[in-house]
């Protein structure tokens, strides 16, 4: 099939590469000329394990091409995927400026019938808005479909090649059949392709992310209570996770969720409800709990040092919002750094991938280290913020010798409290 993907962020680039890898002719389009030139040279602008190899292979074999021309992308394809940013506005609702602007251009440039696929995370009713725009602009019949993505950064390639489900929102059996054929190579093990109406498809994406965010905030709130009552959140996690009705995933307490999806989508769903005079009280609480949780380590640190953090050297291990990505959108680390600087602390940081992404944000106010151990020299405390594998089994003897004070605040519960005590560390974790 001839496919174009508008937008080459995480979703667009990954999905475009995977469509090409199954034999389709794919055009990836973006207005960022620098990014497109880099992609033409085989350099991808994001960190995603395995993606660079797939992009290069399919580009070399001619199935994957890159352009800044939306006219070319529209006129040389039969199926057009919209993988565009929908950032939150000041009030938390999703900004559809990019989506609707591109929809107008598709209508203007369309030279035949097209299937336009909304893959961006958009509020319920966006497909209808796109359809109305195309009806005004296009000279040919245009079908509009909802097809939300369920990728996890750090495993986005595998999530695309082997999705646990594909959701297609369309009332047209003909269009549904075309998209099922496009996705068939990815679900050979029997995972479902679910066809439903467009609005249910749009709501499915928000519902999935909102529910997962709810599990995280629930566990974080419960972990904080465990510290008050003397219970162990890890034991509780195993106890409730063994119940198949609850499941084992997304039950790990920590310093709050971040990234491009959960924070934005929870807020957007709350705003959607407001348009219909409905209050989503649970999701408002989920968001509030998450924002408070981003400061949980600092509350423990301030208590340990009796609010005297001025001049203290504090080290962060981990800056990205999760491992295996350099994405720092809504990352808890940014909240911690800003608060520490405001309190007069000297801040050092190390991340295997994200140092260069964070450094411009603080313009010389934070010292960044390529070595996790070098960052610890004469440190008053270490905050473990992101659970990169390389942090799980460090040389504790070396760490203790390097640090001025052997204080570790583990925001991901990757160390054993008894072991840390035996090794002579003052150790704080979440809910234990």
C-alpha positions as CSV (number, residue, x, y, z in Angstrom):
1,X,0.0,0.0,0.0
2,X,1.0,3.6,-0.5
3,X,1.1,5.2,2.9
4,X,2.1,8.7,4.2
5,X,2.7,9.7,7.8
6,X,2.4,13.4,8.7
7,X,4.6,14.1,11.7
8,X,7.9,12.3,12.6
9,X,7.8,12.2,16.3
10,X,7.8,9.1,18.4
11,X,4.5,7.8,17.0
12,X,4.9,8.9,13.4
13,X,8.5,7.8,12.8
14,X,8.0,4.4,14.6
15,X,4.8,3.6,12.8
16,X,6.1,4.7,9.5
17,X,9.2,2.6,9.8
18,X,7.1,-0.4,10.8
19,X,4.7,0.0,7.9
20,X,7.7,0.1,5.5
21,X,9.1,-2.9,7.2
22,X,6.1,-5.0,6.2
23,X,6.5,-4.1,2.5
24,X,4.5,-0.9,2.1
25,X,5.7,2.3,0.4
26,X,5.8,4.9,3.1
27,X,6.4,8.7,3.0
28,X,7.2,10.4,6.3
29,X,6.6,14.1,6.2
30,X,7.5,16.8,8.7
31,X,7.8,20.6,8.4
32,X,11.1,20.5,10.4
33,X,13.7,20.6,7.6
34,X,16.6,19.9,9.9
35,X,14.9,16.8,11.2
36,X,14.1,15.5,7.7
37,X,17.6,16.1,6.4
38,X,19.0,14.1,9.4
39,X,16.5,11.3,8.7
40,X,17.6,11.2,5.0
41,X,21.2,10.7,6.3
42,X,20.1,7.8,8.5
43,X,20.2,9.8,11.8
44,X,17.1,9.6,13.9
45,X,16.2,12.5,16.2
46,X,14.9,10.4,19.1
47,X,16.3,7.7,21.3
48,X,14.3,4.5,20.8
49,X,16.0,1.1,21.0
50,X,16.2,-0.7,17.6
51,X,14.5,2.1,15.6
52,X,17.6,3.4,13.9
53,X,18.3,0.1,12.3
54,X,14.8,-0.4,11.0
55,X,14.7,3.2,9.6
56,X,18.0,2.8,7.8
57,X,17.2,-0.6,6.3
58,X,13.9,0.4,4.9
59,X,15.3,3.8,3.6
60,X,18.1,2.0,1.9
61,X,15.6,-0.4,0.2
62,X,13.5,2.5,-1.0
63,X,10.4,1.7,1.0
64,X,10.8,4.6,3.4
65,X,11.3,8.2,2.2
66,X,11.3,11.6,3.9
67,X,10.0,14.9,2.8
68,X,9.0,18.4,4.0
69,X,6.4,18.6,1.2
70,X,2.9,17.9,2.4
71,X,1.7,18.1,-1.2
72,X,3.9,15.2,-2.1
73,X,2.9,13.2,0.9
74,X,-0.8,13.7,0.1
75,X,-0.7,13.1,-3.6
76,X,1.5,10.1,-3.6
77,X,-0.4,8.1,-1.0
78,X,-3.8,6.4,-0.6
79,X,-3.7,6.3,3.3
80,X,-2.6,9.3,5.3
81,X,-1.8,9.0,9.0
82,X,-1.9,12.1,11.2
83,X,0.7,11.7,13.9
84,X,0.8,15.3,15.1
85,X,1.4,16.9,18.5
86,X,-1.7,17.8,20.6
87,X,-0.1,19.6,23.4
88,X,-2.1,20.8,26.4
89,X,-3.4,24.4,26.4
90,X,-3.2,26.5,29.5
91,X,-6.5,25.1,30.8
92,X,-5.4,21.5,30.2
93,X,-7.5,20.8,27.0
94,X,-5.8,19.3,23.9
95,X,-4.6,21.8,21.3
96,X,-5.8,20.7,17.9
97,X,-4.2,23.5,15.9
98,X,-1.7,21.2,14.2
99,X,-4.2,18.5,13.4
100,X,-6.9,20.8,11.9
101,X,-4.3,22.8,10.0
102,X,-2.9,19.7,8.3
103,X,-6.4,18.5,7.6
104,X,-7.1,21.7,5.7
105,X,-4.0,21.2,3.6
106,X,-4.9,17.6,2.9
107,X,-8.2,18.7,1.5
108,X,-6.6,21.3,-0.6
109,X,-3.9,19.0,-2.1
110,X,-5.9,15.8,-2.4
111,X,-5.8,14.5,-6.0
112,X,-8.0,11.4,-5.5
113,X,-10.0,9.6,-2.8
114,X,-8.0,9.2,0.4
115,X,-8.3,7.5,3.8
116,X,-7.2,10.0,6.5
117,X,-6.3,8.3,9.7
118,X,-6.2,10.2,13.0
119,X,-3.5,8.5,15.1
120,X,-2.8,11.5,17.4
121,X,-4.4,11.4,20.8
122,X,-7.3,13.7,20.3
123,X,-10.6,14.5,22.2
124,X,-13.8,12.7,21.3
125,X,-15.3,14.3,18.2
126,X,-12.1,15.3,16.5
127,X,-12.6,12.8,13.6
128,X,-15.9,14.6,13.0
129,X,-14.1,18.0,12.9
130,X,-11.6,16.6,10.4
131,X,-14.3,15.2,8.3
132,X,-16.2,18.5,8.1
133,X,-13.0,20.3,7.1
134,X,-12.2,17.8,4.4
135,X,-15.8,18.0,3.1
136,X,-15.4,21.8,2.6
137,X,-11.9,21.7,1.1
138,X,-11.6,18.4,-0.9
139,X,-12.8,17.8,-4.4
140,X,-12.9,14.0,-3.8
141,X,-14.6,11.8,-1.3
142,X,-12.5,11.5,1.8
143,X,-12.8,8.9,4.6
144,X,-11.7,9.7,8.1
145,X,-10.8,7.0,10.6
146,X,-9.7,7.0,14.3
147,X,-6.7,4.7,15.0
148,X,-5.2,5.5,18.4
149,X,-1.7,4.5,19.2
150,X,-0.7,2.5,22.4
151,X,3.0,2.8,22.2
152,X,5.3,2.8,25.3
153,X,8.5,4.9,24.9
154,X,11.5,2.6,25.3
155,X,9.6,-0.3,23.7
156,X,7.7,1.6,21.0
157,X,9.2,-0.5,18.1
158,X,8.1,-3.8,19.6
159,X,4.7,-2.3,20.5
160,X,4.2,-1.4,16.9
161,X,5.5,-4.7,15.4
162,X,3.6,-6.8,18.0
163,X,0.7,-4.7,19.3
164,X,-1.5,-6.3,22.0
165,X,-4.5,-4.8,20.1
166,X,-5.3,-2.5,17.2
167,X,-8.3,-0.2,17.5
168,X,-9.9,1.1,14.4
169,X,-12.7,3.6,14.6
170,X,-14.9,3.7,11.4
171,X,-18.4,2.9,10.4
172,X,-17.3,2.0,6.9
173,X,-16.9,-1.8,6.4
174,X,-14.8,-1.0,3.2
175,X,-12.4,1.3,5.0
176,X,-12.2,-1.0,8.0
177,X,-11.2,-3.9,5.7
178,X,-8.4,-1.8,4.2
179,X,-6.9,-0.9,7.6
180,X,-7.3,-4.5,8.8
181,X,-5.3,-5.6,5.8
182,X,-2.6,-3.0,6.6
183,X,-2.3,-4.2,10.2
184,X,-2.6,-7.9,9.5
185,X,1.1,-8.6,9.5
186,X,1.4,-7.2,13.0
187,X,-1.2,-9.5,14.6
188,X,-0.3,-12.9,13.3
189,X,-0.2,-14.3,16.8
190,X,-3.9,-13.7,17.2
191,X,-4.0,-10.4,19.0
192,X,-7.3,-8.6,18.2
193,X,-8.1,-5.9,15.7
194,X,-11.1,-4.1,17.2
195,X,-13.3,-2.2,14.9
196,X,-15.8,0.3,16.5
197,X,-17.3,3.7,15.9
198,X,-15.0,6.7,15.7
199,X,-16.0,8.3,19.0
200,X,-15.6,5.1,21.0
201,X,-12.2,4.6,19.4
202,X,-11.1,8.2,20.4
203,X,-12.4,7.6,23.9
204,X,-10.6,4.2,24.2
205,X,-7.2,5.9,24.1
206,X,-8.0,8.4,26.8
207,X,-9.7,5.7,28.9
208,X,-6.7,3.4,28.7
209,X,-4.2,6.1,29.7
210,X,-6.4,7.6,32.4
211,X,-6.9,4.1,34.0
212,X,-3.2,3.3,34.0
213,X,-2.5,6.7,35.5
214,X,-5.1,6.0,38.2
215,X,-3.3,2.8,39.1
216,X,0.0,4.6,39.5
217,X,-1.5,7.4,41.7
218,X,-3.4,4.9,43.7
219,X,-0.3,3.0,44.5
220,X,1.7,6.2,45.3
221,X,-1.0,7.4,47.7
222,X,-1.2,4.0,49.3
223,X,2.7,3.9,49.6
224,X,2.6,7.2,51.5
225,X,0.1,5.7,53.9
226,X,2.2,2.6,54.3
227,X,5.0,4.7,55.8
228,X,2.6,6.1,58.4
229,X,1.1,2.7,59.4
230,X,4.3,0.7,59.2
231,X,3.3,-1.5,56.2
232,X,5.4,-2.5,53.2
233,X,4.1,-1.4,49.8
234,X,6.1,-4.0,48.0
235,X,4.4,-6.8,49.9
236,X,1.1,-5.2,49.2
237,X,1.9,-4.8,45.5
238,X,2.5,-8.6,45.3
239,X,-0.6,-9.3,47.3
240,X,-3.0,-7.4,45.2
241,X,-1.2,-7.9,41.9
242,X,-1.7,-11.7,42.2
243,X,-5.5,-11.0,41.7
244,X,-6.1,-11.3,38.0
245,X,-8.9,-8.7,38.2
246,X,-6.2,-6.2,39.3
247,X,-3.1,-7.4,37.4
248,X,0.6,-6.9,38.1
249,X,1.4,-4.0,35.9
250,X,1.5,-0.3,36.9
251,X,1.5,-1.2,40.6
252,X,5.0,0.1,41.3
253,X,5.1,3.2,43.6
254,X,7.5,6.0,42.8
255,X,8.0,9.7,42.2
256,X,5.0,10.2,39.9
257,X,4.4,9.6,36.2
258,X,5.6,11.8,33.5
259,X,6.0,11.7,29.7
260,X,3.9,12.9,26.8
261,X,0.8,10.9,27.5
262,X,-0.5,10.3,31.0
263,X,-0.3,13.9,32.3
264,X,-1.7,15.4,29.1
265,X,-4.4,12.8,28.6
266,X,-5.7,12.9,32.1
267,X,-6.1,16.6,32.0
268,X,-7.6,16.5,28.5
269,X,-10.2,14.0,29.5
270,X,-11.2,16.1,32.6
271,X,-11.6,19.1,30.2
272,X,-13.7,17.0,27.8
273,X,-16.0,16.1,30.6
274,X,-16.4,19.8,31.6
275,X,-17.7,20.5,28.1
276,X,-20.6,18.2,28.9
277,X,-21.1,19.6,32.4
278,X,-19.7,16.5,34.0
279,X,-17.0,16.4,36.7
280,X,-14.5,13.6,36.6
281,X,-13.6,13.7,40.3
282,X,-11.4,10.6,40.4
283,X,-9.2,11.8,37.5
284,X,-8.8,15.3,39.1
285,X,-7.5,13.5,42.2
286,X,-5.2,11.3,40.1
287,X,-3.6,14.4,38.6
288,X,-3.3,16.2,42.0
289,X,-1.8,13.1,43.7
290,X,0.7,12.8,40.8
291,X,1.9,16.4,41.0
292,X,2.4,16.1,44.8
293,X,4.3,12.8,44.4
294,X,6.9,14.5,42.3
295,X,8.2,16.2,45.4
296,X,8.0,13.2,47.7
297,X,11.8,12.7,47.8
298,X,12.4,16.3,48.5
299,X,10.0,16.2,51.5
300,X,12.0,13.3,52.9
301,X,15.3,15.1,52.1
302,X,14.2,18.3,53.8
303,X,13.0,16.4,56.8
304,X,16.4,14.6,57.0
305,X,18.4,17.8,56.8
306,X,15.8,19.8,58.9
307,X,15.1,22.2,56.0
308,X,18.7,23.2,55.8
309,X,19.6,22.4,52.2
310,X,21.3,25.6,51.3
311,X,24.9,24.8,50.1
312,X,24.2,21.0,50.2
313,X,25.4,19.0,47.2
314,X,22.5,16.8,45.9
315,X,22.9,14.3,43.1
316,X,20.2,13.0,40.8
317,X,20.6,9.7,39.1
318,X,18.1,9.7,36.2
319,X,16.5,12.6,34.4
320,X,14.2,11.0,31.7
321,X,10.7,10.2,32.9
322,X,11.3,6.5,32.4
323,X,14.3,4.3,31.3
324,X,15.1,3.6,27.7
325,X,14.2,7.1,26.5
326,X,15.5,10.6,26.5
327,X,12.1,12.1,26.9
328,X,11.9,14.6,29.8
329,X,8.3,15.9,29.2
330,X,6.6,16.2,32.6
331,X,9.6,14.4,34.1
332,X,9.7,14.4,38.0
333,X,13.4,15.2,37.8
334,X,12.7,18.7,36.5
335,X,10.4,19.4,39.4
336,X,13.1,18.2,41.8
337,X,15.9,20.2,40.2
338,X,13.9,23.4,40.3
339,X,12.9,23.0,43.9
340,X,16.5,22.1,45.0
341,X,17.8,25.2,43.2
342,X,15.2,27.4,44.9
343,X,16.3,26.0,48.2
344,X,19.9,26.9,47.5
345,X,21.3,23.4,47.0
346,X,24.1,22.6,44.6
347,X,22.6,20.2,42.1
348,X,24.5,17.5,40.1
349,X,22.9,15.1,37.6
350,X,23.6,12.0,35.6
351,X,21.5,10.2,33.0
352,X,22.7,7.6,30.5
353,X,20.9,9.4,27.7
354,X,19.1,12.6,28.7
355,X,22.0,14.8,30.0
356,X,22.1,16.8,26.8
357,X,18.4,17.3,26.7
358,X,18.1,18.7,30.2
359,X,21.3,20.8,30.3
360,X,20.0,23.7,28.1
361,X,17.0,24.1,30.5
362,X,19.2,25.1,33.4
363,X,21.9,27.1,31.7
364,X,24.9,26.4,34.0
365,X,22.9,26.1,37.2
366,X,23.3,22.3,37.3
367,X,26.5,20.2,36.9
368,X,26.0,17.2,34.5
369,X,28.3,14.2,34.7
370,X,28.9,11.4,32.1
371,X,29.8,9.1,35.0
372,X,27.4,8.2,37.7
373,X,30.2,7.8,40.2
374,X,31.9,11.1,39.4
375,X,28.7,12.9,40.2
376,X,28.8,11.5,43.8
377,X,32.1,13.0,44.9
378,X,31.5,14.8,48.2
379,X,27.8,14.6,47.8
380,X,25.4,15.1,50.7
381,X,22.7,12.9,49.2
382,X,21.8,10.9,46.2
383,X,18.3,10.9,44.7
384,X,17.5,7.9,42.5
385,X,14.9,9.2,40.1
386,X,14.8,6.9,37.1
387,X,15.3,3.2,37.3
388,X,17.9,2.7,34.6
389,X,19.3,-0.8,34.8
390,X,22.8,0.4,35.4
391,X,21.7,1.9,38.7
392,X,20.3,-1.4,40.0
393,X,23.6,-3.1,41.1
394,X,26.2,-0.3,41.6
395,X,29.4,-0.6,43.7
396,X,28.0,0.5,47.0
397,X,31.5,0.5,48.7
398,X,32.8,2.9,46.1
399,X,29.7,5.1,46.5
400,X,30.1,5.3,50.2
401,X,33.7,6.3,49.9
402,X,32.9,9.0,47.3
403,X,29.9,10.6,49.2
404,X,30.4,13.1,51.9
405,X,27.2,11.8,53.6
406,X,25.9,8.2,52.8
407,X,22.3,9.4,52.3
408,X,20.3,7.7,49.5
409,X,16.7,8.5,48.7
410,X,15.4,5.8,46.3
411,X,12.4,7.0,44.3
412,X,12.0,3.7,42.5
413,X,12.5,1.2,45.3
414,X,15.3,-0.6,43.4
415,X,17.4,-1.3,46.5
416,X,16.7,-3.5,49.5
417,X,16.3,-1.5,52.7
418,X,18.0,-4.1,55.0
419,X,20.9,-4.4,52.7
420,X,21.4,-0.7,52.5
421,X,21.3,-0.4,56.3
422,X,23.8,-3.2,56.6
423,X,26.1,-1.4,54.2
424,X,26.0,1.7,56.4
425,X,23.7,3.9,54.3
426,X,21.0,6.2,55.5
427,X,18.3,5.0,53.2
428,X,14.8,6.3,52.3
429,X,12.4,4.7,49.8
430,X,8.7,4.9,48.9
431,X,6.2,3.1,51.1
432,X,8.7,0.8,52.9
